[in-house]
């Protein structure tokens, strides 16, 4: 019997043993059994010694492999083995891992594996989900992993006025990571088909291009907004490299930047928008800049802006506090709650723009903006 035959025989024996299942603890004081058994591990180790082994040919071996991998989600071996054996059964877990960690290496790695096992359409489908947060994550991931399919997948998202502004802006930024995507954005701009609300995201993507010709063309259609001292805002790629003064940033937050007029930090400020006491634990530096400079492109669940028009012609704009059959309550940018009886409402419509000012950078110099972000990055969960 040669070495390969011995290995196959051992695998067969172990596969049969695995049918018995992991041994369960019989004493109340013993720890619970692990998600996979020692036999599972032995089967997996045996399979890995066989370079040409077809995992689909052995249901017990495949089951052991799945139990083994589900016990270590996100590890490099987890990704490698799913990719090697084309384990599409783990696609739902991979998709969840990708979406929940879109801004991290593990999230992108999960998306790469999804693509490698032919499951990119599952990620693409998330673009149309009701959850804007998940759709934004999917757009970001597709910008990293979709390769030459990126433009075909994301250009329709950019053009779809029915999708949330945050999702479309994320698609613009994702397209901007590729040269063909940048050319696609330029074409949309030249044809007048790029929504005004996406200009900031497009400008940042195009002015950060490595190609002089693209940056030159972008200047025909876009300009980055001016700051308080009339200086143009640097591209986002440059801003994220800068570091500021935390103490100066705290002063900007409370005074010049007017942030405390709508946000609380550790009990101080007004509660109109989200409490920012732990915002530094939630956003990357790049996302922090976007949330300040292009707030309509930043997703903040339960903080969408609504405009209400009464039958008498009054208009109220603010965050939706409550909506019942009897009345609707909106909280305005000044922190005032306005309640209107349902019978008095002519129109209630969700807005594409955030209640947060769209041109906050006009109040600040570039250095003040950098200081403000430096401060907000220190607001972390204790």
Secondary structure, DSSP 8 states (H G I E B T S, - for coil): --HHHHHHHHHHHHHHHHTT------STTS----SS-HHHHHHHHHHHH-TT--GGG-HHHHHHHHHHHHTTTTSHHHHHHHHHHT-GGGHHHHHHHHHHTTTSHHHHHHHHHHHHTT-HHHHHHGGGSS-HHHHHHHHHHHHHH-GGGHHHHHHHHHH-TTS-HHHHHHHHHHHTTSHHHHHHHHHHHHTT-S-GGGHHHHHHHHHT-S-HHHHHHHHHH----B-TTS-B---HHHHTT----HHHHHHHHHTTT-GGGT--BTTBS--SS---TTGGGT--HHHHHHHHH-GGGS--TT--EEEEEETTS-EEEEEEEEE-SSEEEEE-TTS-EEEEEGGGEEEEEE-SS-SS-TTGGGGS-HHHHHHHHHHHTT----
